[in-house]
Amino acid sequence: MKITIDLRTALVGLVAGVILMFTLGAAGNNGIDGNPRYQVAGTHSHAVIVNTATGQAWSAYMNPNGGVTDADFKGAKLR
């Protein structure tokens, strides 16, 4: 079975995918409506979670030698 896709069909599919991507991104939870939006960053031995709506941050050291870790780092962030 040979399937061929013409250029017009591929272009329409690509444009539809890009529009869908932007629509979902714009409708996403951006922290403006009062619901928090979280960002996570880290290295091989350190992790940080930031609530971008309030600026609150939690950090943890994943190093076997230890370090200061927030007590509620592993706890639920939505209450």
C-alpha positions as CSV (number, residue, x, y, z in Angstrom):
1,M,0.0,0.0,0.0
2,K,1.5,3.3,-1.1
3,I,0.4,6.4,0.8
4,T,1.1,9.8,-0.7
5,I,0.6,13.1,0.9
6,D,0.5,16.2,-1.2
7,L,2.1,19.4,-0.2
8,R,-1.2,21.2,0.4
9,T,-2.4,18.6,2.8
10,A,0.9,18.7,4.8
11,L,0.8,22.5,4.9
12,V,-2.8,22.5,6.2
13,G,-1.9,20.0,8.9
14,L,1.1,22.0,9.9
15,V,-0.9,25.2,10.1
16,A,-3.7,23.5,12.1
17,G,-1.1,22.1,14.5
18,V,0.6,25.5,15.1
19,I,-2.8,27.2,15.6
20,L,-3.8,24.5,18.1
21,M,-0.5,24.9,20.0
22,F,-0.9,28.7,20.3
23,T,-4.5,28.3,21.3
24,L,-3.7,25.8,24.1
25,G,-0.8,27.9,25.3
26,A,-2.9,31.1,25.4
27,A,-5.7,29.3,27.3
28,G,-3.3,27.7,29.8
29,N,-3.1,28.6,33.4
30,N,-0.8,31.6,33.6
31,G,-1.3,32.6,37.2
32,I,-3.2,35.8,36.3
33,D,-6.6,34.4,37.3
34,G,-5.5,33.7,40.8
35,N,-4.5,30.1,40.2
36,P,-0.8,29.5,40.8
37,R,1.6,28.5,38.0
38,Y,4.7,26.6,39.0
39,Q,8.1,26.5,37.4
40,V,10.7,23.8,38.3
41,A,14.4,24.2,37.9
42,G,17.4,22.3,39.2
43,T,20.8,20.7,38.8
44,H,22.0,17.2,39.6
45,S,22.1,18.1,43.3
46,H,19.6,21.0,43.8
47,A,16.0,21.6,43.0
48,V,13.8,24.7,43.2
49,I,10.0,25.0,42.7
50,V,8.7,28.6,42.2
51,N,5.0,29.8,42.4
52,T,5.1,32.5,39.7
53,A,1.8,34.0,41.0
54,T,3.1,34.7,44.5
55,G,6.8,34.4,44.2
56,Q,7.0,31.7,46.9
57,A,9.9,29.3,46.4
58,W,10.8,25.9,47.8
59,S,14.3,24.4,47.5
60,A,15.8,21.0,48.2
61,Y,19.3,19.6,48.1
62,M,19.5,16.1,46.5
63,N,23.2,15.8,47.4
64,P,24.2,12.8,49.7
65,N,26.3,15.3,51.7
66,G,23.1,17.1,52.7
67,G,22.1,20.8,52.7
68,V,19.2,22.9,53.8
69,T,15.9,21.6,52.4
70,D,12.6,23.3,53.0
71,A,10.4,21.1,55.2
72,D,7.4,21.3,52.8
73,F,9.3,20.8,49.6
74,K,7.7,17.4,49.0
75,G,4.2,18.5,50.2
76,A,1.2,19.5,48.2
77,K,1.5,23.0,46.8
78,L,-2.3,23.6,46.2
79,R,-4.4,24.0,49.3
